């Protein structure tokens, strides 16, 4: 029996030799206009966290012969990194017998296998950015199994705060999206094939260095919105480029896919690439996603096709460049046109 027109899927464009067959796509729940390769849910959905943090009182500990910072952390329940910061102990964390250490009090969550920062923050009803600040976390923002994270204290949760903790943004994904790395394990190495589907709980190694030179334009089109504050005061962390539907979206530089999905509602179909040296590029409003997390891509490679997903009011590409956690104007990193 034929479906009513309102229930029929939007037809895909005609397939070129480089395009992935329709049968290899699946509908995503978060944005029904976005098609993506079959993949597990992100780590923060696949591996939920139980809020069982240990409350540790501030105290003083006297170092015993053979003690290590990790052993002291296990004895006291505090984080090894928090103890090192509280006592200004530089790497490689050398201790001496008889040394008196301040043990900083607070709530400490013991990180388990596969847990991500986003999921940990959700479990405790705090913003992940607050956890990052409280623990002085830095690149590459990969947690370790057995690590103890200080969880900031918060007051009673409002309805707005409860809603906000289930809303994630680009910074959350970059700093809290990777699953925890097991002790003495290494992240998965990138592969050029989109056929490999990594488990959601497998962390991915990011490139160490980025090739010198300008980035490449991800699409050819008119810049319809520039970087920075808009007319009504809202801030745009990238640029918007108007393009026809189903335009190939190209990688701006060699890199590794850090994220692919549609978990940031405003941006719809989204790909995030890490390029090394702390540089990241972001591609939003896509209609089709053609890569997998952990896939290596080359500059100029098609990673998506443009769409009008998310909060886009026309077919366009949202393009961001970030250095570390800071958005920078992409036009300063692209060749002039």
C-alpha positions, 0 to 999 in steps of 0.5 A: 500500500503506498505511503501518504506523501507526508510520510515518504522519505525525501529522495536522495540525490542521484548517486555518483561513484564517490557517493555511499549507497542509500542502503548504507545510511540510517536515520538519526533520531535527533535530526530526521533530516540527517543521514549518517553511516551506521554507528553506535551512539556517542560515548556519553549515551552508550556508557551512563555514569552512576553518581557515587562520588566519595566525599573526602575531608581536607587533611594532612598526609605524611609520606611513607617510604615507597609511597607514590602519588597514585597510592596516596590518592587511593588511600585518601580518595582524593585525586592524584592531580588535585594533590599535586596541585595543592602541594605544587608538586611538579612532574614527574611527581617525586616524593620524599619520606616524611614529606607532609602533603595537604589533601584537598577535600571535596567530592571525587568521582572514580572514573571507570572504563568507557566513561566520558566527561559529558556523562560524568557531568550529567550524573552530578548535574553540573556543567562539564566546563566547571569540572574541566576548570576544577580539575585544570584539565588540558589537551588532549582531554582524555580521561584515564580509568582510575582517575579521580575527578573533583566534582564541584559542589552545586546548589539545588538544581533548577528546571533550567539547569536540569535542561541545560545539563542535557544540552551539549555544545562544541566545547563539551564534545572537544573536552568531554566527548572521548571515553576514558582510556584504560591504564597502560592502553593506547587510543585507537589509531585512525584509519582511512576507511569509513568501514571501520566502526569503533565501539563508543567506548574506544578513545581515538588518537588525535594527530600530534602535528598539523601541516603548515599553511592555510586551510582550504575552503570547505565549500564554494559559496557566499559568506552570509554570516560572519564570525562574531556578534550578530545584529541582535547580540548573539555570537557566531563562533564561525561563518555561514556559507550559503550553498545548494543542497547536497553540495560536497563539504570538504575537509579544510585540512588533513585530520581525524574525525573526532565526532560525527552526529547530530547531538548539537541541535542548533547545528544539525548534522555535524562533523568535527575534525582534529588537525593536530597542534590543538586545531579543530574544524567544525562543519554543521547543518549537513544533510548527509554525513559520510565519515566515521569517528576515528577515520583519517581524512585528507585535505579536500576530501568529501566528509559530508553533503550540505543541508539545512538541518539544525536551526538553519533557515536555508541550505548552508554550511556552518564552518568553525575553526578553533585553536584549543578551546577558543573559536577563531575567525575562519577567514583569517585561516582561509585563502582570500577570495 
